[in-house]
Amino acid sequence: MHTHRLSSVMFGNNNSDTSSFEIIYYRYGYDSVNHRYFIRDSIKQHSDAENTNQPDTGYLMKPEGPHRIKNLSNVTIDVYRVEFKK
């Protein structure tokens, strides 16, 4: 589980082995009474060879609270996210 405190740009490399993958994105909330994180919701995301991103294309991202990502596929997914310092 991790956060992204600042705005950022995210991009991945377009290797042939990442042309098809499936992930689950989990968003967390915080229970201040019991002092525990809990999964608020999850989103399954899929990419296939017909739907891949163009190389050298970045996506502007807003700050994000606690979350984690689980790779459900048998391929390595290389994604880079660069946060902008204030």
Distance bins in CASP14 RR format, pairs under 12 A and 6 or more apart:
PFRMAT RR
TARGET T0000
AUTHOR 0000-0000-0000
RMODE 2
METHOD distances of the structure
MODEL  1
1 25 0 0 0 0 0 1 0 0 0 0 0
1 26 0 0 0 0 1 0 0 0 0 0 0
1 27 0 0 0 0 0 1 0 0 0 0 0
1 28 1 0 0 1 0 0 0 0 0 0 0
1 29 0 0 0 0 0 1 0 0 0 0 0
1 30 0 0 0 0 0 1 0 0 0 0 0
1 36 0 0 0 0 0 1 0 0 0 0 0
1 37 1 0 0 1 0 0 0 0 0 0 0
1 38 0 0 0 0 0 1 0 0 0 0 0
1 39 0 0 0 0 1 0 0 0 0 0 0
1 64 0 0 0 0 0 1 0 0 0 0 0
1 65 0 0 0 0 1 0 0 0 0 0 0
1 66 1 0 1 0 0 0 0 0 0 0 0
1 67 1 0 0 1 0 0 0 0 0 0 0
1 68 1 0 1 0 0 0 0 0 0 0 0
1 69 0 0 0 0 1 0 0 0 0 0 0
1 70 0 0 0 0 0 1 0 0 0 0 0
2 26 0 0 0 0 0 1 0 0 0 0 0
2 27 0 0 0 0 0 1 0 0 0 0 0
2 28 0 0 0 0 1 0 0 0 0 0 0
2 37 0 0 0 0 0 1 0 0 0 0 0
2 64 0 0 0 0 1 0 0 0 0 0 0
2 65 0 0 0 0 1 0 0 0 0 0 0
2 66 1 0 0 1 0 0 0 0 0 0 0
2 67 1 0 0 1 0 0 0 0 0 0 0
2 68 1 0 0 1 0 0 0 0 0 0 0
2 69 0 0 0 0 1 0 0 0 0 0 0
2 81 0 0 0 0 0 1 0 0 0 0 0
2 83 0 0 0 0 0 1 0 0 0 0 0
3 27 0 0 0 0 0 1 0 0 0 0 0
3 28 0 0 0 0 1 0 0 0 0 0 0
3 29 0 0 0 0 0 1 0 0 0 0 0
3 30 0 0 0 0 0 1 0 0 0 0 0
3 37 0 0 0 0 0 1 0 0 0 0 0
3 62 0 0 0 0 0 1 0 0 0 0 0
3 63 1 0 0 1 0 0 0 0 0 0 0
3 64 1 0 0 1 0 0 0 0 0 0 0
3 65 1 0 1 0 0 0 0 0 0 0 0
3 66 1 0 1 0 0 0 0 0 0 0 0
3 67 1 0 0 1 0 0 0 0 0 0 0
3 68 0 0 0 0 0 1 0 0 0 0 0
3 81 0 0 0 0 0 1 0 0 0 0 0
3 83 0 0 0 0 0 1 0 0 0 0 0
4 10 0 0 0 0 1 0 0 0 0 0 0
4 61 1 0 0 1 0 0 0 0 0 0 0
4 62 0 0 0 0 1 0 0 0 0 0 0
4 63 1 0 1 0 0 0 0 0 0 0 0
4 64 1 0 1 0 0 0 0 0 0 0 0
4 65 1 0 0 1 0 0 0 0 0 0 0
4 66 0 0 0 0 1 0 0 0 0 0 0
4 67 0 0 0 0 1 0 0 0 0 0 0
4 69 0 0 0 0 0 1 0 0 0 0 0
4 81 1 0 0 1 0 0 0 0 0 0 0
4 82 0 0 0 0 0 1 0 0 0 0 0
4 83 1 0 0 1 0 0 0 0 0 0 0
4 84 0 0 0 0 0 1 0 0 0 0 0
5 61 0 0 0 0 0 1 0 0 0 0 0
5 62 0 0 0 0 0 1 0 0 0 0 0
5 63 1 0 1 0 0 0 0 0 0 0 0
5 64 0 0 0 0 1 0 0 0 0 0 0
5 65 0 0 0 0 1 0 0 0 0 0 0
5 66 0 0 0 0 0 1 0 0 0 0 0
5 81 0 0 0 0 0 1 0 0 0 0 0
5 83 1 0 0 1 0 0 0 0 0 0 0
5 84 0 0 0 0 0 1 0 0 0 0 0
5 85 0 0 0 0 0 1 0 0 0 0 0
5 86 0 0 0 0 1 0 0 0 0 0 0
6 60 0 0 0 0 0 1 0 0 0 0 0
6 61 0 0 0 0 1 0 0 0 0 0 0
6 62 0 0 0 0 1 0 0 0 0 0 0
6 63 1 0 1 0 0 0 0 0 0 0 0
6 64 0 0 0 0 1 0 0 0 0 0 0
6 65 0 0 0 0 0 1 0 0 0 0 0
6 81 0 0 0 0 0 1 0 0 0 0 0
6 82 0 0 0 0 1 0 0 0 0 0 0
6 83 1 0 1 0 0 0 0 0 0 0 0
6 84 1 0 1 0 0 0 0 0 0 0 0
6 85 1 0 0 1 0 0 0 0 0 0 0
6 86 1 0 0 1 0 0 0 0 0 0 0
7 59 0 0 0 0 0 1 0 0 0 0 0
7 60 1 0 0 1 0 0 0 0 0 0 0
7 61 1 0 0 1 0 0 0 0 0 0 0
7 62 1 0 0 1 0 0 0 0 0 0 0
7 63 1 0 0 1 0 0 0 0 0 0 0
7 64 0 0 0 0 0 1 0 0 0 0 0
7 81 0 0 0 0 0 1 0 0 0 0 0
7 82 0 0 0 0 0 1 0 0 0 0 0
7 83 1 0 0 1 0 0 0 0 0 0 0
7 84 1 0 1 0 0 0 0 0 0 0 0
7 85 0 0 0 0 0 1 0 0 0 0 0
7 86 0 0 0 0 1 0 0 0 0 0 0
8 58 0 0 0 0 0 1 0 0 0 0 0
8 59 0 0 0 0 1 0 0 0 0 0 0
8 60 1 0 0 1 0 0 0 0 0 0 0
8 61 1 0 1 0 0 0 0 0 0 0 0
8 62 0 0 0 0 1 0 0 0 0 0 0
8 63 1 0 0 1 0 0 0 0 0 0 0
8 64 0 0 0 0 1 0 0 0 0 0 0
8 79 0 0 0 0 0 1 0 0 0 0 0
8 80 0 0 0 0 1 0 0 0 0 0 0
8 81 1 0 1 0 0 0 0 0 0 0 0
8 82 1 0 1 0 0 0 0 0 0 0 0
8 83 1 0 1 0 0 0 0 0 0 0 0
8 84 1 0 0 1 0 0 0 0 0 0 0
8 85 0 0 0 0 0 1 0 0 0 0 0
9 56 0 0 0 0 0 1 0 0 0 0 0
9 57 0 0 0 0 0 1 0 0 0 0 0
9 58 1 0 1 0 0 0 0 0 0 0 0
9 59 1 0 0 1 0 0 0 0 0 0 0
9 60 1 0 1 0 0 0 0 0 0 0 0
9 61 1 0 0 1 0 0 0 0 0 0 0
9 62 0 0 0 0 0 1 0 0 0 0 0
9 79 0 0 0 0 0 1 0 0 0 0 0
9 80 0 0 0 0 1 0 0 0 0 0 0
9 81 1 0 0 1 0 0 0 0 0 0 0
9 82 1 0 1 0 0 0 0 0 0 0 0
9 83 0 0 0 0 1 0 0 0 0 0 0
9 84 1 0 0 1 0 0 0 0 0 0 0
10 53 0 0 0 0 0 1 0 0 0 0 0
10 57 0 0 0 0 0 1 0 0 0 0 0
10 58 1 0 0 1 0 0 0 0 0 0 0
10 59 1 0 1 0 0 0 0 0 0 0 0
10 60 0 0 0 0 1 0 0 0 0 0 0
10 61 1 0 1 0 0 0 0 0 0 0 0
10 62 0 0 0 0 0 1 0 0 0 0 0
10 64 0 0 0 0 0 1 0 0 0 0 0
10 69 0 0 0 0 0 1 0 0 0 0 0
10 78 0 0 0 0 0 1 0 0 0 0 0
10 79 1 0 0 1 0 0 0 0 0 0 0
10 80 1 0 0 1 0 0 0 0 0 0 0
10 81 1 0 1 0 0 0 0 0 0 0 0
10 82 1 0 0 1 0 0 0 0 0 0 0
10 83 0 0 0 0 1 0 0 0 0 0 0
10 84 0 0 0 0 0 1 0 0 0 0 0
11 53 1 0 0 1 0 0 0 0 0 0 0
11 54 0 0 0 0 1 0 0 0 0 0 0
11 55 0 0 0 0 1 0 0 0 0 0 0
11 56 1 0 0 1 0 0 0 0 0 0 0
11 57 1 0 0 1 0 0 0 0 0 0 0
11 58 1 1 0 0 0 0 0 0 0 0 0
11 59 1 0 0 1 0 0 0 0 0 0 0
11 60 0 0 0 0 0 1 0 0 0 0 0
11 61 0 0 0 0 0 1 0 0 0 0 0
11 78 0 0 0 0 1 0 0 0 0 0 0
11 79 1 0 0 1 0 0 0 0 0 0 0
11 80 1 0 1 0 0 0 0 0 0 0 0
11 81 0 0 0 0 1 0 0 0 0 0 0
11 82 0 0 0 0 1 0 0 0 0 0 0
12 18 0 0 0 0 1 0 0 0 0 0 0
12 21 0 0 0 0 0 1 0 0 0 0 0
12 47 0 0 0 0 0 1 0 0 0 0 0
12 52 0 0 0 0 0 1 0 0 0 0 0
12 53 1 0 0 1 0 0 0 0 0 0 0
12 54 0 0 0 0 0 1 0 0 0 0 0
12 55 0 0 0 0 1 0 0 0 0 0 0
12 56 0 0 0 0 1 0 0 0 0 0 0
12 57 0 0 0 0 1 0 0 0 0 0 0
12 58 1 0 0 1 0 0 0 0 0 0 0
12 59 0 0 0 0 1 0 0 0 0 0 0
12 76 0 0 0 0 0 1 0 0 0 0 0
12 77 0 0 0 0 1 0 0 0 0 0 0
12 78 1 0 1 0 0 0 0 0 0 0 0
12 79 1 0 1 0 0 0 0 0 0 0 0
12 80 1 0 1 0 0 0 0 0 0 0 0
12 81 0 0 0 0 1 0 0 0 0 0 0
12 82 0 0 0 0 0 1 0 0 0 0 0
13 19 0 0 0 0 0 1 0 0 0 0 0
13 52 0 0 0 0 0 1 0 0 0 0 0
13 53 0 0 0 0 1 0 0 0 0 0 0
13 54 0 0 0 0 0 1 0 0 0 0 0
13 55 1 0 0 1 0 0 0 0 0 0 0
13 56 0 0 0 0 1 0 0 0 0 0 0
13 57 0 0 0 0 0 1 0 0 0 0 0
13 58 0 0 0 0 0 1 0 0 0 0 0
13 76 0 0 0 0 0 1 0 0 0 0 0
13 77 0 0 0 0 1 0 0 0 0 0 0
13 78 1 0 1 0 0 0 0 0 0 0 0
13 79 0 0 0 0 1 0 0 0 0 0 0
13 80 0 0 0 0 1 0 0 0 0 0 0
14 21 0 0 0 0 0 1 0 0 0 0 0
14 47 0 0 0 0 0 1 0 0 0 0 0
14 49 0 0 0 0 0 1 0 0 0 0 0
14 52 1 0 0 1 0 0 0 0 0 0 0
14 53 1 0 0 1 0 0 0 0 0 0 0
14 54 1 0 0 1 0 0 0 0 0 0 0
14 55 1 0 1 0 0 0 0 0 0 0 0
14 56 0 0 0 0 1 0 0 0 0 0 0
14 57 0 0 0 0 1 0 0 0 0 0 0
14 58 0 0 0 0 0 1 0 0 0 0 0
14 77 0 0 0 0 0 1 0 0 0 0 0
14 78 0 0 0 0 1 0 0 0 0 0 0
14 79 0 0 0 0 0 1 0 0 0 0 0
15 21 0 0 0 0 0 1 0 0 0 0 0
15 52 0 0 0 0 0 1 0 0 0 0 0
15 53 0 0 0 0 0 1 0 0 0 0 0
15 55 0 0 0 0 1 0 0 0 0 0 0
15 75 0 0 0 0 1 0 0 0 0 0 0
15 76 0 0 0 0 1 0 0 0 0 0 0
15 77 0 0 0 0 1 0 0 0 0 0 0
15 78 1 0 0 1 0 0 0 0 0 0 0
15 79 0 0 0 0 0 1 0 0 0 0 0
16 49 0 0 0 0 1 0 0 0 0 0 0
16 52 0 0 0 0 1 0 0 0 0 0 0
16 55 0 0 0 0 0 1 0 0 0 0 0
16 75 0 0 0 0 1 0 0 0 0 0 0
16 76 0 0 0 0 0 1 0 0 0 0 0
17 49 0 0 0 0 0 1 0 0 0 0 0
17 52 0 0 0 0 0 1 0 0 0 0 0
17 73 0 0 0 0 0 1 0 0 0 0 0
17 74 0 0 0 0 1 0 0 0 0 0 0
17 75 1 0 1 0 0 0 0 0 0 0 0
17 76 1 0 0 1 0 0 0 0 0 0 0
17 77 0 0 0 0 1 0 0 0 0 0 0
17 78 0 0 0 0 1 0 0 0 0 0 0
18 47 1 0 0 1 0 0 0 0 0 0 0
18 48 0 0 0 0 0 1 0 0 0 0 0
18 49 0 0 0 0 0 1 0 0 0 0 0
18 52 1 0 0 1 0 0 0 0 0 0 0
18 53 0 0 0 0 1 0 0 0 0 0 0
18 55 0 0 0 0 0 1 0 0 0 0 0
18 71 0 0 0 0 0 1 0 0 0 0 0
18 73 0 0 0 0 1 0 0 0 0 0 0
18 74 0 0 0 0 0 1 0 0 0 0 0
18 75 1 0 1 0 0 0 0 0 0 0 0
18 76 1 0 0 1 0 0 0 0 0 0 0
18 77 1 0 1 0 0 0 0 0 0 0 0
18 78 1 0 0 1 0 0 0 0 0 0 0
18 79 0 0 0 0 1 0 0 0 0 0 0
19 46 0 0 0 0 0 1 0 0 0 0 0
19 47 1 0 0 1 0 0 0 0 0 0 0
19 48 1 0 0 1 0 0 0 0 0 0 0
19 49 1 0 1 0 0 0 0 0 0 0 0
19 50 0 0 0 0 1 0 0 0 0 0 0
19 51 0 0 0 0 1 0 0 0 0 0 0
19 52 1 0 1 0 0 0 0 0 0 0 0
19 53 0 0 0 0 0 1 0 0 0 0 0
19 73 0 0 0 0 0 1 0 0 0 0 0
19 75 0 0 0 0 1 0 0 0 0 0 0
19 77 0 0 0 0 0 1 0 0 0 0 0
20 46 0 0 0 0 1 0 0 0 0 0 0
20 47 1 0 0 1 0 0 0 0 0 0 0
20 48 1 0 1 0 0 0 0 0 0 0 0
20 49 1 0 1 0 0 0 0 0 0 0 0
20 50 0 0 0 0 1 0 0 0 0 0 0
20 51 0 0 0 0 1 0 0 0 0 0 0
20 52 0 0 0 0 1 0 0 0 0 0 0
20 72 0 0 0 0 0 1 0 0 0 0 0
20 73 1 0 0 1 0 0 0 0 0 0 0
20 74 0 0 0 0 1 0 0 0 0 0 0
20 75 1 0 0 1 0 0 0 0 0 0 0
20 77 0 0 0 0 0 1 0 0 0 0 0
21 44 0 0 0 0 0 1 0 0 0 0 0
21 45 0 0 0 0 1 0 0 0 0 0 0
21 46 1 0 0 1 0 0 0 0 0 0 0
21 47 1 0 1 0 0 0 0 0 0 0 0
21 48 0 0 0 0 1 0 0 0 0 0 0
21 49 0 0 0 0 0 1 0 0 0 0 0
21 51 0 0 0 0 0 1 0 0 0 0 0
21 52 0 0 0 0 1 0 0 0 0 0 0
21 53 0 0 0 0 0 1 0 0 0 0 0
21 69 0 0 0 0 0 1 0 0 0 0 0
21 70 0 0 0 0 0 1 0 0 0 0 0
21 71 1 0 0 1 0 0 0 0 0 0 0
21 72 1 0 0 1 0 0 0 0 0 0 0
21 73 1 0 1 0 0 0 0 0 0 0 0
21 74 0 0 0 0 1 0 0 0 0 0 0
21 75 1 0 1 0 0 0 0 0 0 0 0
21 76 0 0 0 0 1 0 0 0 0 0 0
21 77 1 0 1 0 0 0 0 0 0 0 0
21 78 0 0 0 0 0 1 0 0 0 0 0
21 79 0 0 0 0 0 1 0 0 0 0 0
22 43 0 0 0 0 0 1 0 0 0 0 0
22 44 1 0 0 1 0 0 0 0 0 0 0
22 45 1 0 0 1 0 0 0 0 0 0 0
22 46 1 0 1 0 0 0 0 0 0 0 0
22 47 1 0 0 1 0 0 0 0 0 0 0
22 48 0 0 0 0 1 0 0 0 0 0 0
22 69 0 0 0 0 0 1 0 0 0 0 0
22 70 0 0 0 0 1 0 0 0 0 0 0
22 71 1 0 0 1 0 0 0 0 0 0 0
22 72 1 0 1 0 0 0 0 0 0 0 0
22 73 1 0 1 0 0 0 0 0 0 0 0
22 74 0 0 0 0 1 0 0 0 0 0 0
22 75 0 0 0 0 1 0 0 0 0 0 0
22 77 0 0 0 0 1 0 0 0 0 0 0
23 42 0 0 0 0 0 1 0 0 0 0 0
23 43 0 0 0 0 1 0 0 0 0 0 0
23 44 1 0 0 1 0 0 0 0 0 0 0
23 45 1 0 1 0 0 0 0 0 0 0 0
23 46 0 0 0 0 1 0 0 0 0 0 0
23 47 0 0 0 0 1 0 0 0 0 0 0
23 67 0 0 0 0 0 1 0 0 0 0 0
23 68 0 0 0 0 0 1 0 0 0 0 0
23 69 1 0 1 0 0 0 0 0 0 0 0
23 70 1 0 0 1 0 0 0 0 0 0 0
23 71 1 0 1 0 0 0 0 0 0 0 0
23 72 1 0 0 1 0 0 0 0 0 0 0
23 73 1 0 0 1 0 0 0 0 0 0 0
23 75 0 0 0 0 0 1 0 0 0 0 0
23 77 1 0 0 1 0 0 0 0 0 0 0
23 79 0 0 0 0 1 0 0 0 0 0 0
24 39 0 0 0 0 0 1 0 0 0 0 0
24 41 0 0 0 0 0 1 0 0 0 0 0
24 42 1 0 1 0 0 0 0 0 0 0 0
24 43 1 0 0 1 0 0 0 0 0 0 0
24 44 1 0 1 0 0 0 0 0 0 0 0
24 45 1 0 0 1 0 0 0 0 0 0 0
24 46 0 0 0 0 0 1 0 0 0 0 0
24 67 0 0 0 0 0 1 0 0 0 0 0
24 68 0 0 0 0 1 0 0 0 0 0 0
24 69 1 0 0 1 0 0 0 0 0 0 0
24 70 1 0 1 0 0 0 0 0 0 0 0
24 71 0 0 0 0 1 0 0 0 0 0 0
24 72 1 0 0 1 0 0 0 0 0 0 0
24 73 0 0 0 0 0 1 0 0 0 0 0
25 39 0 0 0 0 0 1 0 0 0 0 0
25 40 0 0 0 0 0 1 0 0 0 0 0
25 41 0 0 0 0 1 0 0 0 0 0 0
25 42 1 0 0 1 0 0 0 0 0 0 0
25 43 1 0 1 0 0 0 0 0 0 0 0
25 44 1 0 0 1 0 0 0 0 0 0 0
25 45 1 0 0 1 0 0 0 0 0 0 0
25 46 0 0 0 0 0 1 0 0 0 0 0
25 64 0 0 0 0 1 0 0 0 0 0 0
25 65 0 0 0 0 0 1 0 0 0 0 0
25 66 0 0 0 0 0 1 0 0 0 0 0
25 67 1 0 0 1 0 0 0 0 0 0 0
25 68 1 0 0 1 0 0 0 0 0 0 0
25 69 1 0 1 0 0 0 0 0 0 0 0
25 70 0 0 0 0 1 0 0 0 0 0 0
25 71 0 0 0 0 0 1 0 0 0 0 0
25 72 0 0 0 0 0 1 0 0 0 0 0
25 79 0 0 0 0 0 1 0 0 0 0 0
26 37 0 0 0 0 0 1 0 0 0 0 0
26 38 0 0 0 0 0 1 0 0 0 0 0
26 39 1 0 1 0 0 0 0 0 0 0 0
26 40 0 0 0 0 1 0 0 0 0 0 0
26 41 1 0 0 1 0 0 0 0 0 0 0
26 42 1 0 1 0 0 0 0 0 0 0 0
26 43 0 0 0 0 1 0 0 0 0 0 0
26 44 0 0 0 0 0 1 0 0 0 0 0
26 45 0 0 0 0 0 1 0 0 0 0 0
26 64 0 0 0 0 0 1 0 0 0 0 0
26 65 0 0 0 0 0 1 0 0 0 0 0
26 66 0 0 0 0 1 0 0 0 0 0 0
26 67 1 0 0 1 0 0 0 0 0 0 0
26 68 1 0 1 0 0 0 0 0 0 0 0
26 69 1 0 0 1 0 0 0 0 0 0 0
26 70 1 0 0 1 0 0 0 0 0 0 0
27 37 0 0 0 0 0 1 0 0 0 0 0
27 38 0 0 0 0 0 1 0 0 0 0 0
27 39 1 0 0 1 0 0 0 0 0 0 0
27 40 1 0 1 0 0 0 0 0 0 0 0
27 41 1 0 1 0 0 0 0 0 0 0 0
27 42 1 0 0 1 0 0 0 0 0 0 0
27 43 1 0 0 1 0 0 0 0 0 0 0
27 64 0 0 0 0 1 0 0 0 0 0 0
27 65 1 0 0 1 0 0 0 0 0 0 0
27 66 1 0 0 1 0 0 0 0 0 0 0
27 67 1 0 1 0 0 0 0 0 0 0 0
27 68 0 0 0 0 1 0 0 0 0 0 0
27 69 0 0 0 0 0 1 0 0 0 0 0
28 36 0 0 0 0 1 0 0 0 0 0 0
28 37 1 0 1 0 0 0 0 0 0 0 0
28 38 1 0 0 1 0 0 0 0 0 0 0
28 39 1 0 0 1 0 0 0 0 0 0 0
28 40 1 0 0 1 0 0 0 0 0 0 0
28 41 0 0 0 0 1 0 0 0 0 0 0
28 42 0 0 0 0 0 1 0 0 0 0 0
28 64 0 0 0 0 0 1 0 0 0 0 0
28 65 1 0 0 1 0 0 0 0 0 0 0
28 66 1 1 0 0 0 0 0 0 0 0 0
28 67 1 0 0 1 0 0 0 0 0 0 0
28 68 1 0 0 1 0 0 0 0 0 0 0
28 69 0 0 0 0 0 1 0 0 0 0 0
29 36 0 0 0 0 1 0 0 0 0 0 0
29 37 1 0 1 0 0 0 0 0 0 0 0
29 38 1 0 1 0 0 0 0 0 0 0 0
29 39 1 0 0 1 0 0 0 0 0 0 0
29 40 1 0 1 0 0 0 0 0 0 0 0
29 41 0 0 0 0 1 0 0 0 0 0 0
29 64 0 0 0 0 0 1 0 0 0 0 0
29 65 0 0 0 0 1 0 0 0 0 0 0
29 66 1 0 0 1 0 0 0 0 0 0 0
29 67 0 0 0 0 1 0 0 0 0 0 0
29 68 0 0 0 0 0 1 0 0 0 0 0
30 36 1 0 0 1 0 0 0 0 0 0 0
30 37 1 0 1 0 0 0 0 0 0 0 0
30 38 1 0 0 1 0 0 0 0 0 0 0
30 39 0 0 0 0 0 1 0 0 0 0 0
30 40 0 0 0 0 1 0 0 0 0 0 0
30 65 0 0 0 0 1 0 0 0 0 0 0
30 66 1 0 0 1 0 0 0 0 0 0 0
31 37 1 0 0 1 0 0 0 0 0 0 0
31 38 1 0 1 0 0 0 0 0 0 0 0
31 39 0 0 0 0 0 1 0 0 0 0 0
31 40 0 0 0 0 0 1 0 0 0 0 0
32 38 0 0 0 0 0 1 0 0 0 0 0
36 66 0 0 0 0 0 1 0 0 0 0 0
37 65 0 0 0 0 0 1 0 0 0 0 0
37 66 1 0 0 1 0 0 0 0 0 0 0
37 67 0 0 0 0 0 1 0 0 0 0 0
37 68 0 0 0 0 0 1 0 0 0 0 0
38 66 0 0 0 0 1 0 0 0 0 0 0
39 66 0 0 0 0 1 0 0 0 0 0 0
39 67 0 0 0 0 1 0 0 0 0 0 0
39 68 0 0 0 0 1 0 0 0 0 0 0
39 70 0 0 0 0 0 1 0 0 0 0 0
40 65 0 0 0 0 0 1 0 0 0 0 0
40 66 0 0 0 0 1 0 0 0 0 0 0
40 67 0 0 0 0 1 0 0 0 0 0 0
40 68 0 0 0 0 0 1 0 0 0 0 0
41 67 0 0 0 0 0 1 0 0 0 0 0
42 67 0 0 0 0 1 0 0 0 0 0 0
42 68 0 0 0 0 1 0 0 0 0 0 0
42 69 0 0 0 0 0 1 0 0 0 0 0
42 70 0 0 0 0 1 0 0 0 0 0 0
42 72 0 0 0 0 0 1 0 0 0 0 0
43 67 0 0 0 0 1 0 0 0 0 0 0
43 68 0 0 0 0 0 1 0 0 0 0 0
43 69 0 0 0 0 1 0 0 0 0 0 0
43 70 0 0 0 0 0 1 0 0 0 0 0
44 69 0 0 0 0 0 1 0 0 0 0 0
44 70 0 0 0 0 1 0 0 0 0 0 0
44 71 0 0 0 0 0 1 0 0 0 0 0
44 72 1 0 0 1 0 0 0 0 0 0 0
44 73 0 0 0 0 0 1 0 0 0 0 0
45 51 0 0 0 0 0 1 0 0 0 0 0
45 69 0 0 0 0 1 0 0 0 0 0 0
45 70 0 0 0 0 0 1 0 0 0 0 0
45 71 0 0 0 0 0 1 0 0 0 0 0
45 72 0 0 0 0 1 0 0 0 0 0 0
45 73 0 0 0 0 0 1 0 0 0 0 0
45 77 0 0 0 0 0 1 0 0 0 0 0
45 79 0 0 0 0 0 1 0 0 0 0 0
46 52 0 0 0 0 0 1 0 0 0 0 0
46 71 0 0 0 0 0 1 0 0 0 0 0
46 72 0 0 0 0 1 0 0 0 0 0 0
46 73 0 0 0 0 1 0 0 0 0 0 0
46 77 0 0 0 0 0 1 0 0 0 0 0
47 53 1 0 0 1 0 0 0 0 0 0 0
47 71 0 0 0 0 0 1 0 0 0 0 0
47 72 0 0 0 0 0 1 0 0 0 0 0
47 73 0 0 0 0 1 0 0 0 0 0 0
47 75 0 0 0 0 0 1 0 0 0 0 0
47 77 0 0 0 0 1 0 0 0 0 0 0
47 79 0 0 0 0 0 1 0 0 0 0 0
48 73 0 0 0 0 0 1 0 0 0 0 0
48 75 0 0 0 0 0 1 0 0 0 0 0
49 75 0 0 0 0 0 1 0 0 0 0 0
52 77 0 0 0 0 0 1 0 0 0 0 0
53 59 0 0 0 0 1 0 0 0 0 0 0
53 77 0 0 0 0 0 1 0 0 0 0 0
53 79 0 0 0 0 0 1 0 0 0 0 0
56 80 0 0 0 0 0 1 0 0 0 0 0
58 79 0 0 0 0 0 1 0 0 0 0 0
58 80 0 0 0 0 1 0 0 0 0 0 0
58 81 0 0 0 0 1 0 0 0 0 0 0
58 82 0 0 0 0 1 0 0 0 0 0 0
59 79 0 0 0 0 0 1 0 0 0 0 0
59 80 0 0 0 0 0 1 0 0 0 0 0
59 81 0 0 0 0 1 0 0 0 0 0 0
59 82 0 0 0 0 0 1 0 0 0 0 0
60 81 0 0 0 0 0 1 0 0 0 0 0
60 82 0 0 0 0 0 1 0 0 0 0 0
60 83 0 0 0 0 0 1 0 0 0 0 0
60 84 0 0 0 0 1 0 0 0 0 0 0
61 67 0 0 0 0 0 1 0 0 0 0 0
61 79 0 0 0 0 0 1 0 0 0 0 0
61 80 0 0 0 0 0 1 0 0 0 0 0
61 81 1 0 0 1 0 0 0 0 0 0 0
61 82 0 0 0 0 1 0 0 0 0 0 0
61 83 0 0 0 0 1 0 0 0 0 0 0
61 84 0 0 0 0 0 1 0 0 0 0 0
62 81 0 0 0 0 0 1 0 0 0 0 0
62 83 0 0 0 0 0 1 0 0 0 0 0
62 84 0 0 0 0 0 1 0 0 0 0 0
63 81 0 0 0 0 0 1 0 0 0 0 0
63 83 0 0 0 0 1 0 0 0 0 0 0
63 84 0 0 0 0 0 1 0 0 0 0 0
63 86 0 0 0 0 0 1 0 0 0 0 0
64 81 0 0 0 0 1 0 0 0 0 0 0
64 83 0 0 0 0 0 1 0 0 0 0 0
67 81 0 0 0 0 0 1 0 0 0 0 0
69 77 0 0 0 0 1 0 0 0 0 0 0
69 79 0 0 0 0 1 0 0 0 0 0 0
69 81 0 0 0 0 0 1 0 0 0 0 0
70 77 0 0 0 0 0 1 0 0 0 0 0
71 77 1 0 1 0 0 0 0 0 0 0 0
71 78 0 0 0 0 0 1 0 0 0 0 0
71 79 0 0 0 0 0 1 0 0 0 0 0
END
